[in-house]
């Protein structure tokens, strides 16, 4: 189906930087501290247990040596995981608990976090990087701290001030015709050219029960461009300042002792993670010479499950946004090609 400049997209994991910005706003207001134990706000996380050995019914755990902290949620170093990795006994524990995808089906945000708190951590908080449900938990912390549902908080404190008029967790009926069709790759290829078929699921058309800080937002390209510009300009856009330059600098700085390939759990040991660190809710290039595609120092951004991606290149004062709506059957491989094409077009 054709798209237009006013098309509304499911941005999936490009939700995470937005939620991270909102959490940092609460931190600047003194309502949240990066070193707060998550259990201070969500008591279910008071006694986390860490995987020891075994699997399935024989999986054994031990008490964690320290608490999960807010900074661990922002940097995905909390020990949480995703059930769809199929790479560790804790992943299997998530699936056994009904979390096959990013979040449990038929649960609200509070219920989902109670479930996550009942499951073992994959590793001691702060000792590895593992992309996970951490930003979903962060969204629930924000609800408790602010006293507002996550959708209302983002609408009032982020979207309205930045002029992100179509951003939200669903598309109202009067804009439904502007929501992009979601497609999927088909292994059989039946019915779609090149194996691309219309997905049986078309999320974003009604209010979700679970407000996912992990990947639940929709937005137009114009909306997300304004968010990117807000980051590029150090926390201010068109005279509206939501974060101090110092806080934005902290968000866009690497908080890991090594790159994602080295410090990440084994599932993240692939070439695309070499030379790339992680800030608060997005990746940051720390060693351009080791990256898979041309990247300048400090380049930051993130991507989403249906082929949405953005990055900011401080070296060239450049922002890039690319949007599709295809859920692939395997990991996306063309982001590096896109990075090369842009680099060739703008390189000095």
PyMOL commands that set and color helices and strands:
alter all, ss='L'
color gray80, all
select helices_A, chain A and resi 12-28+38-40+43-45+56-58+70-75+83-85+89-96+109-118+134-146+150-162+173-178+193-195+221-232+245-251+260-263+266-268+271-273+288-290+335-346
alter helices_A, ss='H'
color red, helices_A
select strands_A, chain A and resi 8-10+49-53+60-63+183-185+196-198+218-220+236-237+240-241+276-278+283-285+300-303+309-313+318-322+326-327
alter strands_A, ss='S'
color yellow, strands_A
deselect
rebuild
show_as cartoon
